């Protein structure tokens, strides 16, 4: 029954890949079937990721390897481009860009095969679980520690209007201040030279 991947009866057809992998990884398959990436949970016309999107097929690597952890950010970014951009503006993202392997990556917070919406009580980011999730790296985590907006960005006026308008207000204030005093200095410079010449002439006459 060797069939091309395009055939819906093929064991490597995208729709059948999870079931094929479940022959060896049934526990993971059960978690995946309940996650938001499962077509059973998320009804959409868009392509949902399946096993080989993250793990590849003929070049599967161990997930604890540094290159896998670094690569998974870009992999998630193929579908979640906007969120990935905001991740790279955070401390976790910036140090990851510099090559820090141990910094939290997407699945450290959101989970891997068990990704659920944050408002789901079973989600790793639910109010009930988020402190324990952060404690994996930050042992002293508490509800105040996890209360900040992780992906907040000043580029999105709809989701984060306070950040957006505060950023631009402060930017305009800063640029306006430097512009005003810059022009003031430039305009005062010829006057200062003129005044200096006048004083020098006065000293010579004395």
C-alpha positions in Angstrom: 0.0 0.0 0.0 2.8 2.4 -0.8 1.1 5.5 -2.0 2.2 9.1 -2.8 1.7 11.6 0.0 -1.0 13.4 -2.0 -3.2 10.3 -1.9 -5.7 10.5 1.0 -5.2 6.8 1.7 -1.5 7.2 2.1 0.0 6.7 5.6 2.0 9.9 5.0 -0.8 12.0 3.8 -0.9 15.1 6.0 -4.3 14.1 7.4 -3.0 10.6 8.3 0.4 11.5 9.7 -0.6 11.8 13.4 -2.3 8.4 13.2 0.8 6.9 11.6 3.1 8.3 14.3 0.6 7.1 16.9 1.7 3.5 16.2 4.8 4.2 18.3 3.8 7.5 20.1 0.2 6.9 21.1 0.4 8.9 24.4 1.6 11.9 22.5 -1.1 11.3 19.8 -3.8 11.4 22.5 -2.5 14.8 23.8 -2.3 16.1 20.2 -5.8 15.1 19.4 -7.1 17.4 22.2 -4.8 20.4 21.3 -5.8 23.4 19.3 -3.7 22.1 16.4 -5.9 19.1 16.0 -8.6 19.4 13.3 -11.0 17.8 15.7 -10.7 20.9 18.0 -10.0 23.7 15.5 -12.3 23.9 12.5 -10.6 26.0 9.9 -9.8 26.2 6.2 -6.2 27.1 7.1 -3.5 24.4 7.2 -3.0 23.1 10.7 0.5 21.8 11.7 1.1 18.1 12.1 4.0 16.0 13.4 6.5 16.5 10.5 6.0 20.3 10.5 7.9 20.5 13.8 9.9 17.3 13.9 10.5 16.9 10.1 10.4 13.5 8.5 13.9 12.2 7.5 15.9 14.6 9.6 14.2 14.2 13.0 16.3 15.5 15.9 16.1 15.1 19.6 14.1 17.9 21.1 16.6 18.7 23.9 19.3 19.6 21.3 20.1 23.2 21.0 19.6 23.5 17.3 16.0 22.1 17.7 15.2 24.5 20.4 16.4 27.5 18.3 14.7 26.2 15.2 11.3 25.8 16.8 10.9 29.5 17.1 11.1 30.0 13.4 8.9 27.0 12.8 6.1 28.4 15.0 6.7 31.7 13.2 5.6 30.3 9.9 2.0 30.4 11.2 2.2 32.8 14.1 4.3 35.5 12.4 3.0 38.5 14.3 3.3 36.8 17.7 6.8 35.7 16.9 7.8 39.3 16.1 6.6 40.4 19.6 8.5 37.4 21.2 11.8 38.7 19.7 11.1 42.1 21.4 11.1 40.4 24.9 14.1 39.4 27.0 13.6 35.7 26.1 13.5 36.5 22.4 16.5 38.9 22.4 18.8 36.5 24.2 17.6 33.6 22.0 18.6 35.7 19.0 22.1 35.9 20.5 22.2 32.1 20.7 21.1 31.5 24.3 19.6 28.0 24.1 18.2 27.8 27.7 16.0 30.9 27.3 12.3 30.1 27.2 11.1 29.2 23.7 7.5 28.9 22.4 6.7 25.4 23.7 8.3 26.1 27.2 5.3 28.3 27.9 2.6 27.2 25.5 3.3 23.4 25.7 4.1 21.2 22.7 1.6 18.5 21.9 -0.9 19.7 24.5 -1.3 23.3 23.4 -4.6 24.7 24.5 -6.2 28.2 24.7 -5.1 30.1 27.7 -8.7 30.3 29.1 -8.8 26.5 29.2 -8.2 25.4 32.8 -5.9 22.6 31.5 -3.7 25.0 29.5 -0.1 25.5 30.7 -0.9 29.3 30.6 -4.3 29.2 32.4 -4.6 31.2 35.6 -4.4 28.0 37.6 -1.2 26.7 35.9 0.8 29.7 34.6 2.7 30.1 37.9 3.9 26.5 37.8 4.8 26.9 34.1 7.0 29.9 34.9 8.5 28.1 37.9 10.3 25.7 35.6 12.8 28.5 35.0 11.9 31.1 37.7 11.5 29.2 41.0 10.2 32.2 42.9 7.4 32.9 40.5 4.0 34.1 41.9 0.9 35.6 40.4 2.4 39.1 40.5 5.4 37.9 38.6 3.3 36.3 35.8 0.9 39.2 35.6 2.7 41.1 32.9 1.6 41.1 29.2 4.1 38.7 27.6 3.6 39.6 24.0 2.6 43.2 24.5 3.9 45.6 21.9 3.7 49.3 21.2 3.2 48.5 17.5 -0.5 47.3 17.9 -2.9 50.2 18.7 -5.9 47.8 18.7 -4.7 45.3 21.3 -2.4 47.5 23.3 -3.7 51.2 22.9 -2.0 52.4 26.1 1.4 51.2 25.0 1.0 52.4 21.5 -0.1 56.0 22.4 2.3 56.3 25.3 5.2 55.2 23.1 4.4 57.8 20.4 3.7 60.5 22.9 7.1 60.0 24.6 8.8 59.7 21.2 7.2 63.0 20.0 8.2 64.6 23.3 11.8 63.4 23.0 12.1 64.4 19.3 10.4 67.7 19.9 12.6 68.6 22.8 15.9 67.8 20.9 14.6 69.6 17.8 13.6 72.8 19.8 16.9 73.0 21.7 18.9 72.0 18.7 17.4 74.8 16.7 17.9 77.1 19.6 21.6 76.2 19.8 22.1 76.6 16.1 20.3 80.0 16.0 22.2 81.2 19.1 25.6 80.2 17.8 26.1 83.2 15.3 24.8 85.6 18.1 27.3 84.1 20.5 30.2 84.6 18.0 29.1 88.2 17.4 29.0 88.9 21.1 32.4 87.4 21.5 33.9 89.6 18.8 32.3 92.6 20.4 33.9 91.8 23.8 37.3 91.1 22.2 37.2 94.6 20.4 36.2 96.2 23.7 39.2 94.6 25.4 41.6 95.8 22.7 40.4 99.4 23.0 40.9 99.3 26.8 
